[in-house]
Amino acid sequence: MKQATQKLDSSTGNDGEPQAARDRYPDALRAGALLVVVFGHWIATLPRLEDG
């Protein structure tokens, strides 16, 4: 029984054709938005001073 093995390579698609370069700008926007949400929730939980 002969088993076919295929090297996993992120630079080629399922059909063996090279993939186009990934645009990093939307990824950077998503990462920035995630940081805004995380820090916003963190700041919202800080203790508050009452009456000054």
Secondary structure as UniProt FT lines:
FT   TURN            10..11
FT   TURN            14..15
FT   HELIX           24..44
//
